[in-house]
C-alpha cells in the first residue's frame, strides 16, 4: 500500500510541447528524480542537474566554435600554400602572354579566398569564443565540489522541503501504528471468538483495549493526513518560488546562447556576401534562429520535469487484511 497518490495537475500538452517531448534531453533520464513528480522529496535534483549542465553546454558550444575557427584557419593556410606554389611554378614555366596572365590570376584566387576564411577564423577567436568563455566563468563560479549557484539552489530546496519531510515521516509513523493496531485487534478478536467460555471474559477485555487503540491510532493517522492537506499549498508555494529562480537562471543561459547564435550569423553574413549558395546557407541558419524561443523551452521543461509534473501526495488509506 502506498503512502501517496499521484494526481495530474496539468491539461493535455500543446503540439509544440509534444514536438519538444520527442526531442528532449534524454540525458536527464539518468537522473534519480526522472519520472517522479517535482514536489516529491529530493526530486528537485533534476533542476540542480540542469544548472550544472549549463556550464558543460557553454563549454561544448565554445569548443564547437573553437574547432570551426581552427578548421577555417587551417584551410586558409592551405589555400595560401597552394596559391604560392602555383604562382611560383608559373614563373618557372614557358607559359606567356594573356594565357599566363589568366592562369596567374587563377592561382591568386587562393590568397583571396584564404582572406575570407582567415577573417572568419579571427572573428571567432577574437570575439565570439572569448565572450562565451567569459560568460561561463562569470555565471558558473566553482565552490569546491559544486558551482556556487547550484549549491545556493540546493540549500533553498532543502529548506523548502524540511517541514514537509518531517510531516511525511509523521504520516508514515501514524500509518504504521494504525496498521499495527488493526493487526493486533484482529488477532485479539480471533482469539476471543475461538476461546472457551472461561477464557472469553479475559480475552474480551484485551480485544476491547485493542479496538480502542485502533480508534486512537486511526484518528492520529487521519489528523496527520489532514495536516498535510492543510500544509500542501504553503509547501508548493515555497518549492515553486525556488524553482522559478532556477528557471530565471536557465533563461539567462538561453538568452545568451541566442545572442551568440546571432553574432555567429553576422560573421557568416560578412563571409558569404555575393555568394548565393553560401547566402542560402546563412539564410537557413538565420531562419532557425527565428524559431529560438526560451519561454517555450522553459515551459516544456517545467511540464516535463518541473512543477507541472504529476506528484504523489499523502492520502488516507484504509487498512485491509
BALOBA-1460 file (C-alpha; in Angstrom, 3 decimals):
// residues 321
<rec num="1" residu="x" x="0.000" y="0.000" z="0.000"/>
<rec num="2" residu="x" x="1.284" y="3.433" z="-0.939"/>
<rec num="3" residu="x" x="1.627" y="6.436" z="1.293"/>
<rec num="4" residu="x" x="0.862" y="8.694" z="-1.634"/>
<rec num="5" residu="x" x="-1.470" y="9.164" z="-4.553"/>
<rec num="6" residu="x" x="-0.362" y="10.625" z="-7.877"/>
<rec num="7" residu="x" x="-2.727" y="13.136" z="-9.437"/>
<rec num="8" residu="x" x="-2.292" y="15.159" z="-12.607"/>
<rec num="9" residu="x" x="-2.289" y="18.943" z="-12.298"/>
<rec num="10" residu="x" x="-1.878" y="19.821" z="-15.971"/>
<rec num="11" residu="x" x="-4.030" y="19.638" z="-19.067"/>
<rec num="12" residu="x" x="-3.178" y="17.927" z="-22.355"/>
<rec num="13" residu="x" x="0.138" y="19.081" z="-23.840"/>
<rec num="14" residu="x" x="0.165" y="21.503" z="-26.770"/>
<rec num="15" residu="x" x="1.530" y="20.424" z="-30.183"/>
<rec num="16" residu="x" x="4.698" y="22.424" z="-29.566"/>
<rec num="17" residu="x" x="5.207" y="20.665" z="-26.245"/>
<rec num="18" residu="x" x="4.748" y="17.284" z="-27.926"/>
<rec num="19" residu="x" x="7.337" y="18.298" z="-30.523"/>
<rec num="20" residu="x" x="9.821" y="19.025" z="-27.757"/>
<rec num="21" residu="x" x="8.951" y="15.803" z="-25.929"/>
<rec num="22" residu="x" x="10.152" y="13.824" z="-28.922"/>
<rec num="23" residu="x" x="13.496" y="15.608" z="-28.914"/>
<rec num="24" residu="x" x="14.014" y="16.350" z="-25.239"/>
<rec num="25" residu="x" x="17.166" y="15.980" z="-23.139"/>
<rec num="26" residu="x" x="17.370" y="12.210" z="-22.759"/>
<rec num="27" residu="x" x="20.404" y="12.750" z="-20.544"/>
<rec num="28" residu="x" x="18.055" y="13.834" z="-17.778"/>
<rec num="29" residu="x" x="16.590" y="10.328" z="-17.755"/>
<rec num="30" residu="x" x="19.701" y="9.140" z="-15.922"/>
<rec num="31" residu="x" x="18.798" y="11.420" z="-13.021"/>
<rec num="32" residu="x" x="17.338" y="9.637" z="-9.981"/>
<rec num="33" residu="x" x="14.412" y="12.070" z="-9.962"/>
<rec num="34" residu="x" x="13.394" y="11.281" z="-13.552"/>
<rec num="35" residu="x" x="9.768" y="10.155" z="-13.761"/>
<rec num="36" residu="x" x="8.909" y="11.473" z="-10.299"/>
<rec num="37" residu="x" x="6.738" y="14.477" z="-9.533"/>
<rec num="38" residu="x" x="8.754" y="17.599" z="-8.855"/>
<rec num="39" residu="x" x="7.241" y="18.095" z="-5.377"/>
<rec num="40" residu="x" x="8.307" y="14.661" z="-4.156"/>
<rec num="41" residu="x" x="11.232" y="14.579" z="-1.744"/>
<rec num="42" residu="x" x="14.579" y="15.068" z="-3.479"/>
<rec num="43" residu="x" x="13.045" y="15.266" z="-6.964"/>
<rec num="44" residu="x" x="14.328" y="18.836" z="-7.270"/>
<rec num="45" residu="x" x="17.747" y="17.293" z="-8.016"/>
<rec num="46" residu="x" x="16.827" y="17.317" z="-11.701"/>
<rec num="47" residu="x" x="16.701" y="21.128" z="-11.577"/>
<rec num="48" residu="x" x="20.166" y="21.134" z="-9.988"/>
<rec num="49" residu="x" x="21.414" y="18.831" z="-12.750"/>
<rec num="50" residu="x" x="20.156" y="21.295" z="-15.351"/>
<rec num="51" residu="x" x="22.029" y="24.085" z="-13.582"/>
<rec num="52" residu="x" x="25.246" y="22.052" z="-13.545"/>
<rec num="53" residu="x" x="24.762" y="21.049" z="-17.191"/>
<rec num="54" residu="x" x="24.562" y="24.707" z="-18.229"/>
<rec num="55" residu="x" x="28.293" y="25.070" z="-17.614"/>
<rec num="56" residu="x" x="29.097" y="21.989" z="-19.695"/>
<rec num="57" residu="x" x="26.820" y="23.119" z="-22.532"/>
<rec num="58" residu="x" x="28.516" y="26.522" z="-22.646"/>
<rec num="59" residu="x" x="31.846" y="24.706" z="-22.815"/>
<rec num="60" residu="x" x="30.610" y="22.480" z="-25.648"/>
<rec num="61" residu="x" x="29.378" y="25.464" z="-27.634"/>
<rec num="62" residu="x" x="32.723" y="27.226" z="-27.165"/>
<rec num="63" residu="x" x="34.537" y="24.026" z="-28.200"/>
<rec num="64" residu="x" x="32.405" y="23.735" z="-31.328"/>
<rec num="65" residu="x" x="33.208" y="27.285" z="-32.462"/>
<rec num="66" residu="x" x="36.855" y="26.838" z="-31.474"/>
<rec num="67" residu="x" x="37.027" y="23.779" z="-33.703"/>
<rec num="68" residu="x" x="35.391" y="25.725" z="-36.548"/>
<rec num="69" residu="x" x="37.895" y="28.570" z="-36.133"/>
<rec num="70" residu="x" x="40.776" y="26.097" z="-36.362"/>
<rec num="71" residu="x" x="39.304" y="24.464" z="-39.456"/>
<rec num="72" residu="x" x="38.910" y="27.851" z="-41.143"/>
<rec num="73" residu="x" x="42.477" y="28.833" z="-40.250"/>
<rec num="74" residu="x" x="43.902" y="25.528" z="-41.487"/>
<rec num="75" residu="x" x="42.023" y="25.829" z="-44.752"/>
<rec num="76" residu="x" x="43.155" y="29.442" z="-45.186"/>
<rec num="77" residu="x" x="46.757" y="28.379" z="-44.668"/>
<rec num="78" residu="x" x="46.394" y="25.515" z="-47.147"/>
<rec num="79" residu="x" x="44.925" y="27.891" z="-49.727"/>
<rec num="80" residu="x" x="47.858" y="30.269" z="-49.291"/>
<rec num="81" residu="x" x="50.351" y="27.425" z="-49.694"/>
<rec num="82" residu="x" x="48.514" y="26.255" z="-52.803"/>
<rec num="83" residu="x" x="48.418" y="29.775" z="-54.256"/>
<rec num="84" residu="x" x="52.096" y="30.418" z="-53.564"/>
<rec num="85" residu="x" x="53.116" y="27.062" z="-55.023"/>
<rec num="86" residu="x" x="51.359" y="27.544" z="-58.334"/>
<rec num="87" residu="x" x="52.382" y="31.160" z="-58.771"/>
<rec num="88" residu="x" x="55.965" y="30.026" z="-58.278"/>
<rec num="89" residu="x" x="55.514" y="27.143" z="-60.738"/>
<rec num="90" residu="x" x="54.153" y="29.578" z="-63.295"/>
<rec num="91" residu="x" x="57.202" y="31.874" z="-63.065"/>
<rec num="92" residu="x" x="59.422" y="28.894" z="-63.926"/>
<rec num="93" residu="x" x="57.228" y="27.730" z="-66.784"/>
<rec num="94" residu="x" x="57.376" y="28.533" z="-70.504"/>
<rec num="95" residu="x" x="53.852" y="29.996" z="-70.442"/>
<rec num="96" residu="x" x="53.407" y="33.503" z="-71.867"/>
<rec num="97" residu="x" x="51.020" y="36.285" z="-72.863"/>
<rec num="98" residu="x" x="47.372" y="36.578" z="-71.900"/>
<rec num="99" residu="x" x="47.121" y="32.892" z="-71.124"/>
<rec num="100" residu="x" x="49.819" y="33.298" z="-68.467"/>
<rec num="101" residu="x" x="48.027" y="36.351" z="-67.046"/>
<rec num="102" residu="x" x="44.740" y="34.474" z="-66.549"/>
<rec num="103" residu="x" x="46.482" y="31.404" z="-65.162"/>
<rec num="104" residu="x" x="48.345" y="33.620" z="-62.690"/>
<rec num="105" residu="x" x="45.066" y="35.220" z="-61.582"/>
<rec num="106" residu="x" x="43.534" y="31.775" z="-61.086"/>
<rec num="107" residu="x" x="46.361" y="30.909" z="-58.702"/>
<rec num="108" residu="x" x="45.923" y="34.207" z="-56.836"/>
<rec num="109" residu="x" x="42.298" y="33.347" z="-56.023"/>
<rec num="110" residu="x" x="43.695" y="31.047" z="-53.344"/>
<rec num="111" residu="x" x="45.098" y="34.052" z="-51.468"/>
<rec num="112" residu="x" x="41.841" y="35.947" z="-51.886"/>
<rec num="113" residu="x" x="39.688" y="33.058" z="-50.707"/>
<rec num="114" residu="x" x="42.106" y="32.499" z="-47.821"/>
<rec num="115" residu="x" x="41.335" y="36.019" z="-46.605"/>
<rec num="116" residu="x" x="37.638" y="35.130" z="-46.303"/>
<rec num="117" residu="x" x="38.328" y="32.049" z="-44.208"/>
<rec num="118" residu="x" x="41.069" y="33.720" z="-42.215"/>
<rec num="119" residu="x" x="38.759" y="36.623" z="-41.341"/>
<rec num="120" residu="x" x="36.036" y="34.227" z="-40.120"/>
<rec num="121" residu="x" x="38.593" y="32.330" z="-38.026"/>
<rec num="122" residu="x" x="39.933" y="35.542" z="-36.478"/>
<rec num="123" residu="x" x="36.445" y="36.854" z="-35.722"/>
<rec num="124" residu="x" x="35.543" y="33.639" z="-33.916"/>
<rec num="125" residu="x" x="38.812" y="33.623" z="-31.964"/>
<rec num="126" residu="x" x="38.835" y="37.296" z="-31.040"/>
<rec num="127" residu="x" x="35.189" y="37.920" z="-30.220"/>
<rec num="128" residu="x" x="32.643" y="35.129" z="-30.113"/>
<rec num="129" residu="x" x="34.672" y="32.443" z="-28.313"/>
<rec num="130" residu="x" x="36.185" y="34.754" z="-25.626"/>
<rec num="131" residu="x" x="32.699" y="36.160" z="-24.909"/>
<rec num="132" residu="x" x="31.328" y="32.646" z="-24.437"/>
<rec num="133" residu="x" x="34.103" y="31.626" z="-22.072"/>
<rec num="134" residu="x" x="33.910" y="34.851" z="-20.082"/>
<rec num="135" residu="x" x="30.143" y="34.479" z="-19.668"/>
<rec num="136" residu="x" x="30.561" y="30.883" z="-18.484"/>
<rec num="137" residu="x" x="33.225" y="31.932" z="-15.992"/>
<rec num="138" residu="x" x="31.050" y="34.716" z="-14.563"/>
<rec num="139" residu="x" x="27.894" y="32.609" z="-14.222"/>
<rec num="140" residu="x" x="29.366" y="29.305" z="-13.035"/>
<rec num="141" residu="x" x="31.743" y="30.137" z="-10.220"/>
<rec num="142" residu="x" x="33.099" y="26.960" z="-8.649"/>
<rec num="143" residu="x" x="32.797" y="26.198" z="-4.925"/>
<rec num="144" residu="x" x="34.699" y="23.014" z="-4.015"/>
<rec num="145" residu="x" x="32.514" y="20.221" z="-5.465"/>
<rec num="146" residu="x" x="29.677" y="22.348" z="-6.832"/>
<rec num="147" residu="x" x="29.064" y="25.578" z="-8.646"/>
<rec num="148" residu="x" x="28.010" y="28.278" z="-6.204"/>
<rec num="149" residu="x" x="24.663" y="28.804" z="-7.898"/>
<rec num="150" residu="x" x="23.847" y="25.094" z="-7.737"/>
<rec num="151" residu="x" x="24.796" y="24.998" z="-4.060"/>
<rec num="152" residu="x" x="22.590" y="28.020" z="-3.400"/>
<rec num="153" residu="x" x="19.581" y="26.448" z="-5.126"/>
<rec num="154" residu="x" x="20.140" y="23.137" z="-3.322"/>
<rec num="155" residu="x" x="20.113" y="24.839" z="0.084"/>
<rec num="156" residu="x" x="16.901" y="26.690" z="-0.779"/>
<rec num="157" residu="x" x="15.184" y="23.480" z="-1.932"/>
<rec num="158" residu="x" x="16.285" y="21.629" z="1.223"/>
<rec num="159" residu="x" x="14.921" y="24.440" z="3.396"/>
<rec num="160" residu="x" x="11.638" y="24.418" z="1.451"/>
<rec num="161" residu="x" x="11.243" y="20.653" z="1.991"/>
<rec num="162" residu="x" x="12.389" y="20.487" z="5.615"/>
<rec num="163" residu="x" x="8.998" y="20.788" z="7.356"/>
<rec num="164" residu="x" x="7.270" y="18.743" z="4.624"/>
<rec num="165" residu="x" x="9.784" y="15.939" z="5.085"/>
<rec num="166" residu="x" x="9.091" y="15.839" z="8.826"/>
<rec num="167" residu="x" x="5.358" y="15.756" z="8.150"/>
<rec num="168" residu="x" x="5.745" y="12.799" z="5.763"/>
<rec num="169" residu="x" x="7.727" y="10.957" z="8.441"/>
<rec num="170" residu="x" x="4.915" y="11.651" z="10.896"/>
<rec num="171" residu="x" x="2.323" y="10.310" z="8.446"/>
<rec num="172" residu="x" x="4.390" y="7.182" z="7.877"/>
<rec num="173" residu="x" x="4.716" y="6.570" z="11.624"/>
<rec num="174" residu="x" x="0.993" y="7.155" z="12.222"/>
<rec num="175" residu="x" x="0.053" y="4.858" z="9.356"/>
<rec num="176" residu="x" x="2.375" y="2.125" z="10.641"/>
<rec num="177" residu="x" x="0.939" y="2.478" z="14.157"/>
<rec num="178" residu="x" x="-2.626" y="2.294" z="12.823"/>
<rec num="179" residu="x" x="-1.972" y="-0.776" z="10.691"/>
<rec num="180" residu="x" x="-0.173" y="-2.454" z="13.576"/>
<rec num="181" residu="x" x="-3.137" y="-1.733" z="15.864"/>
<rec num="182" residu="x" x="-5.513" y="-3.191" z="13.262"/>
<rec num="183" residu="x" x="-3.494" y="-6.391" z="13.086"/>
<rec num="184" residu="x" x="-3.382" y="-6.643" z="16.884"/>
<rec num="185" residu="x" x="-7.139" y="-6.057" z="17.115"/>
<rec num="186" residu="x" x="-7.856" y="-8.715" z="14.509"/>
<rec num="187" residu="x" x="-5.702" y="-11.240" z="16.367"/>
<rec num="188" residu="x" x="-7.453" y="-10.354" z="19.646"/>
<rec num="189" residu="x" x="-10.903" y="-10.715" z="18.064"/>
<rec num="190" residu="x" x="-9.995" y="-14.067" z="16.533"/>
<rec num="191" residu="x" x="-8.631" y="-15.293" z="19.872"/>
<rec num="192" residu="x" x="-11.819" y="-14.175" z="21.655"/>
<rec num="193" residu="x" x="-14.108" y="-15.992" z="19.225"/>
<rec num="194" residu="x" x="-12.104" y="-19.211" z="19.446"/>
<rec num="195" residu="x" x="-11.696" y="-19.129" z="23.241"/>
<rec num="196" residu="x" x="-13.612" y="-21.238" z="25.713"/>
<rec num="197" residu="x" x="-16.321" y="-19.661" z="27.846"/>
<rec num="198" residu="x" x="-13.965" y="-19.393" z="30.834"/>
<rec num="199" residu="x" x="-11.266" y="-17.602" z="28.826"/>
<rec num="200" residu="x" x="-13.586" y="-15.385" z="26.789"/>
<rec num="201" residu="x" x="-14.091" y="-12.721" z="29.518"/>
<rec num="202" residu="x" x="-10.358" y="-12.143" z="29.896"/>
<rec num="203" residu="x" x="-9.760" y="-12.091" z="26.140"/>
<rec num="204" residu="x" x="-12.773" y="-9.812" z="25.603"/>
<rec num="205" residu="x" x="-11.079" y="-7.151" z="27.723"/>
<rec num="206" residu="x" x="-7.916" y="-7.422" z="25.604"/>
<rec num="207" residu="x" x="-9.940" y="-7.218" z="22.409"/>
<rec num="208" residu="x" x="-11.739" y="-4.135" z="23.705"/>
<rec num="209" residu="x" x="-8.422" y="-2.413" z="24.513"/>
<rec num="210" residu="x" x="-7.126" y="-3.340" z="21.056"/>
<rec num="211" residu="x" x="-10.225" y="-1.888" z="19.359"/>
<rec num="212" residu="x" x="-9.863" y="1.351" z="21.313"/>
<rec num="213" residu="x" x="-6.222" y="1.515" z="20.189"/>
<rec num="214" residu="x" x="-7.394" y="1.118" z="16.597"/>
<rec num="215" residu="x" x="-9.695" y="4.093" z="17.007"/>
<rec num="216" residu="x" x="-6.968" y="6.180" z="18.636"/>
<rec num="217" residu="x" x="-4.279" y="5.411" z="16.015"/>
<rec num="218" residu="x" x="-6.748" y="5.859" z="13.164"/>
<rec num="219" residu="x" x="-7.627" y="9.313" z="14.425"/>
<rec num="220" residu="x" x="-3.942" y="10.248" z="14.684"/>
<rec num="221" residu="x" x="-3.348" y="8.970" z="11.146"/>
<rec num="222" residu="x" x="-6.310" y="10.927" z="9.763"/>
<rec num="223" residu="x" x="-5.173" y="14.048" z="11.606"/>
<rec num="224" residu="x" x="-1.699" y="13.742" z="10.067"/>
<rec num="225" residu="x" x="-3.230" y="13.438" z="6.580"/>
<rec num="226" residu="x" x="-5.404" y="16.486" z="7.255"/>
<rec num="227" residu="x" x="-2.341" y="18.395" z="8.395"/>
<rec num="228" residu="x" x="-0.589" y="17.523" z="5.126"/>
<rec num="229" residu="x" x="-3.604" y="18.685" z="3.123"/>
<rec num="230" residu="x" x="-3.542" y="21.946" z="5.038"/>
<rec num="231" residu="x" x="0.220" y="22.435" z="4.645"/>
<rec num="232" residu="x" x="0.410" y="21.445" z="0.963"/>
<rec num="233" residu="x" x="-0.341" y="24.913" z="-0.579"/>
<rec num="234" residu="x" x="2.347" y="26.522" z="1.565"/>
<rec num="235" residu="x" x="4.834" y="23.797" z="0.655"/>
<rec num="236" residu="x" x="4.039" y="24.038" z="-3.061"/>
<rec num="237" residu="x" x="4.443" y="27.822" z="-2.981"/>
<rec num="238" residu="x" x="7.863" y="27.562" z="-1.327"/>
<rec num="239" residu="x" x="9.058" y="24.990" z="-3.865"/>
<rec num="240" residu="x" x="7.708" y="26.968" z="-6.817"/>
<rec num="241" residu="x" x="9.484" y="30.081" z="-5.579"/>
<rec num="242" residu="x" x="12.862" y="28.342" z="-5.642"/>
<rec num="243" residu="x" x="12.058" y="26.599" z="-8.913"/>
<rec num="244" residu="x" x="11.253" y="29.938" z="-10.532"/>
<rec num="245" residu="x" x="14.708" y="31.188" z="-9.599"/>
<rec num="246" residu="x" x="16.250" y="28.182" z="-11.338"/>
<rec num="247" residu="x" x="14.073" y="28.983" z="-14.370"/>
<rec num="248" residu="x" x="15.354" y="32.556" z="-14.454"/>
<rec num="249" residu="x" x="18.940" y="31.330" z="-14.192"/>
<rec num="250" residu="x" x="18.320" y="28.989" z="-17.124"/>
<rec num="251" residu="x" x="16.614" y="31.789" z="-19.066"/>
<rec num="252" residu="x" x="19.791" y="33.853" z="-18.825"/>
<rec num="253" residu="x" x="21.720" y="30.963" z="-20.376"/>
<rec num="254" residu="x" x="19.211" y="30.541" z="-23.210"/>
<rec num="255" residu="x" x="19.166" y="34.293" z="-23.880"/>
<rec num="256" residu="x" x="22.956" y="34.431" z="-24.002"/>
<rec num="257" residu="x" x="23.113" y="31.464" z="-26.354"/>
<rec num="258" residu="x" x="20.632" y="33.293" z="-28.618"/>
<rec num="259" residu="x" x="22.944" y="36.326" z="-28.641"/>
<rec num="260" residu="x" x="25.832" y="34.031" z="-29.549"/>
<rec num="261" residu="x" x="23.848" y="32.474" z="-32.408"/>
<rec num="262" residu="x" x="23.039" y="35.968" z="-33.688"/>
<rec num="263" residu="x" x="26.688" y="37.009" z="-33.548"/>
<rec num="264" residu="x" x="27.720" y="33.897" z="-35.460"/>
<rec num="265" residu="x" x="25.081" y="34.652" z="-38.098"/>
<rec num="266" residu="x" x="26.548" y="38.126" z="-38.608"/>
<rec num="267" residu="x" x="30.019" y="36.650" z="-39.039"/>
<rec num="268" residu="x" x="28.689" y="34.241" z="-41.644"/>
<rec num="269" residu="x" x="26.857" y="37.055" z="-43.401"/>
<rec num="270" residu="x" x="30.082" y="39.027" z="-43.710"/>
<rec num="271" residu="x" x="31.913" y="35.976" z="-45.036"/>
<rec num="272" residu="x" x="29.245" y="34.998" z="-47.573"/>
<rec num="273" residu="x" x="28.443" y="38.298" z="-49.298"/>
<rec num="274" residu="x" x="27.821" y="37.946" z="-53.061"/>
<rec num="275" residu="x" x="27.735" y="34.134" z="-52.914"/>
<rec num="276" residu="x" x="24.215" y="32.817" z="-53.484"/>
<rec num="277" residu="x" x="24.959" y="29.284" z="-52.219"/>
<rec num="278" residu="x" x="26.604" y="30.491" z="-49.028"/>
<rec num="279" residu="x" x="23.942" y="33.151" z="-48.568"/>
<rec num="280" residu="x" x="21.260" y="30.431" z="-48.665"/>
<rec num="281" residu="x" x="23.211" y="28.551" z="-46.003"/>
<rec num="282" residu="x" x="23.216" y="31.644" z="-43.811"/>
<rec num="283" residu="x" x="19.553" y="32.406" z="-44.564"/>
<rec num="284" residu="x" x="18.602" y="28.887" z="-43.440"/>
<rec num="285" residu="x" x="20.624" y="29.352" z="-40.274"/>
<rec num="286" residu="x" x="19.035" y="32.772" z="-39.622"/>
<rec num="287" residu="x" x="15.578" y="31.238" z="-40.118"/>
<rec num="288" residu="x" x="16.378" y="28.594" z="-37.498"/>
<rec num="289" residu="x" x="17.412" y="31.353" z="-35.061"/>
<rec num="290" residu="x" x="13.979" y="32.913" z="-35.528"/>
<rec num="291" residu="x" x="12.445" y="29.767" z="-34.007"/>
<rec num="292" residu="x" x="14.552" y="30.161" z="-30.843"/>
<rec num="293" residu="x" x="12.045" y="30.646" z="-28.009"/>
<rec num="294" residu="x" x="13.392" y="30.487" z="-24.423"/>
<rec num="295" residu="x" x="9.903" y="30.779" z="-22.906"/>
<rec num="296" residu="x" x="8.687" y="27.772" z="-24.886"/>
<rec num="297" residu="x" x="11.784" y="25.819" z="-23.835"/>
<rec num="298" residu="x" x="11.267" y="26.713" z="-20.171"/>
<rec num="299" residu="x" x="7.551" y="25.880" z="-20.311"/>
<rec num="300" residu="x" x="8.327" y="22.480" z="-21.849"/>
<rec num="301" residu="x" x="10.947" y="21.810" z="-19.169"/>
<rec num="302" residu="x" x="8.511" y="22.793" z="-16.408"/>
<rec num="303" residu="x" x="5.810" y="20.473" z="-17.774"/>
<rec num="304" residu="x" x="8.256" y="17.618" z="-18.320"/>
<rec num="305" residu="x" x="10.454" y="17.878" z="-15.225"/>
<rec num="306" residu="x" x="9.212" y="20.771" z="-13.083"/>
<rec num="307" residu="x" x="6.217" y="21.980" z="-11.119"/>
<rec num="308" residu="x" x="3.668" y="20.798" z="-13.705"/>
<rec num="309" residu="x" x="4.616" y="17.130" z="-13.376"/>
<rec num="310" residu="x" x="2.356" y="14.627" z="-11.617"/>
<rec num="311" residu="x" x="3.363" y="14.484" z="-7.945"/>
<rec num="312" residu="x" x="2.276" y="11.967" z="-5.346"/>
<rec num="313" residu="x" x="0.506" y="13.493" z="-2.367"/>
<rec num="314" residu="x" x="-0.375" y="11.912" z="1.022"/>
<rec num="315" residu="x" x="-3.871" y="10.467" z="1.283"/>
<rec num="316" residu="x" x="-5.642" y="8.312" z="3.824"/>
<rec num="317" residu="x" x="-5.605" y="4.564" z="3.066"/>
<rec num="318" residu="x" x="-7.855" y="2.246" z="4.998"/>
<rec num="319" residu="x" x="-6.322" y="-0.898" z="6.451"/>
<rec num="320" residu="x" x="-7.013" y="-4.112" z="4.561"/>
<rec num="321" residu="x" x="-6.072" y="-7.648" z="5.540"/>
